[in-house]
Amino acid sequence: MFTVMLFGALFVVAMLVVGVLVAVMSVLGFVITLPLRILGWTLKLVGLALFLPLLLVAGLLAGGGVLVALMFGLLLPLAPIVGLAWLAWYLATRGGKRSQARVVS
């Protein structure tokens, strides 16, 4: 019975030692790779700074395309109404003569 408890205690100690070693290796790996991660972040930031003007131009072009599509999609159906309004205005003012009616008080 004592030997089973001894082996159990040794097993727990061995698991603790393995856990501590894994934790130390994990922290050591993080410390070793941290400068490379910082270098990667820096290169991504430089790449973004270089590519930002192209993104801005592409965004403006895409925005212009959306505005043109909205113009044709929303304003083009209004063309017949605008044409009828222009025709009514033209027919009402085509004579060029002013009315001779006066208000007498």
N, C-alpha and C positions, 0 to 999 in steps of 0.2 A: 504494500500500500504506500509506503514511504517513497519507493522508487517511482511510482506513477506520479505522485505529487512533485517529486524532484524533476522528472522529465517535463511535466506541465509548466513548472516554474522556469526551467531552462528554455522551453518553447516560447513562453511569453517574453523572456529577456531577449531571445534571438529575434523575435518579431519587432520588439522595440528598437534593437540595434539596426535591423534592416530598414525600419521606417525612418529612423534618424539619418541613416546613410542616404536613403532616397531623397529626403528633404534637403540634405546638404548638397547633393548632386544637382537637384533641381535649382536651388538658389545659385550655385556655382555656374550652371549652364545659363541661367538668366543673366548673371553678371557678365559672362563672357560674350553673350550675344547682344547685350544692350547697346554697345557702340555701333554695331552693324544695323540694329533697328533704327537708331537715331540717324545714321547715315541714309538709310532708306527713306525715312520721313523727310529728310532734307532734300534728297533728290526728287521725291514726289512734289514737294513744294516748289522747287525750281522748275520742274516740268509744268506745273500748273501755272506758274508766273509766265513762262514762255508761251503757253498755249492759250492763255486767257484772251488775248486780242482776237485770235481766230474764233474762239467761242463767242465772243461779243459780236463779231461780224456775222457768224452763222445765226445767232439769235435774232439779230436785226433783220436778216434776210428771211428767216422763217416767220418772224412777226409780220413783215411786209406781205409775205404770201398769205398769211392768215387774214390780214386786213383786206387784201384783194378778193379772197374767197368770200369773206363776209359781205364785201361790197356787191359782188355779183349775186350772192345768195339772198341778201336782204333788200338791196336797193333796186335790183333789176326787176323784181315783180312790181315795183311801184311805178315803173316807166309808163304803162298805159294810163294810170291816173294822172301823172304829171303831163302826159301828152294831151289828155282831155282838158285839163285845167288850162294849158297853154292855148289850145284851140278856142276855148270859151273866152279867154282874155283877148285873143286876136280878133275873134268875131265881134266882141263888144267894142273894141277900139279901132277897127279897121277904117272907119270913115274919116277919121281925123277931124271931123267937125265937132265943135262943142255945141251943146244944147243951148238954145236961145232962151229957154225958160228962166224967168227971174221970180224971186220971191218978193212980193209987194207987201209992205207993212202998213 
